[in-house]
Amino acid sequence: MVKLTQALVRHHRQLLVMGSLLLSTVLCLVMLVTRVWYARELHHVNLAWNLFLAWLPMLIAWAAYNLYKRDLWFSWLVISAFAGLWLLFFPNAPYMVTDIIHLWSRGDGVPLWYDLILIVAFAWTSFFLGLVSLFLMQTLVRRAAGPLTSWLFALGVLMLSGFGVYLGRFDRWNSWDLFIAPRSLLAEIWRYVRHPLDHPQAVVFSVLFAGFCLCAYLMLVALTHLPREAHSQLIDDTAPHARR
């Protein structure tokens, strides 16, 4: 019991983050079940599957983040494997932002405002799962290679993610297609890479979506610095009184 209490205290910040994400997930699922019950049909149930896919990179990043703290000789081998899986599934998280397009797929008598809140709730939860997972993975890169490399890593991930979301939304590719149909998927990617100017929509969408994700991520990172600033300010304010 004592060890459990110590572990909870030591990881309370992680637990708060995970708890908030779980709470948001529960709200999304309750709203979806309510919609299914009200409309008597399974419209929008694919949102639950997409949210599950968005949880995968979060859980992988969380596992890698905590594995790093154990300081085991083989930890970096496992973390590298986790990083590859995380990068593969990461686009599933921001992808749900594009599910807002389903708002116009209606006709079952459910109020528009309800579907709007439902889809935005799923999209926001999924998107935030991705941002937090990126924050955890960037932290690992920063500890291993420094802040500059970590930011280059984050920018590279977001650019790849923008292209990955395009492949998923417009060409209907999935993350697991890399295992099921690797040759077809890689051939499709090479077609875009080889002749980018022949696919202006893919280029513009990927850049704009990556830029949107970057802005949101910068907001998240900036928020994490507020407690440190408040703590420093508190020390500065109390220092003169301590000297008196």
Beta strands, then each sheet from edge to edge (+ up, - down):
end
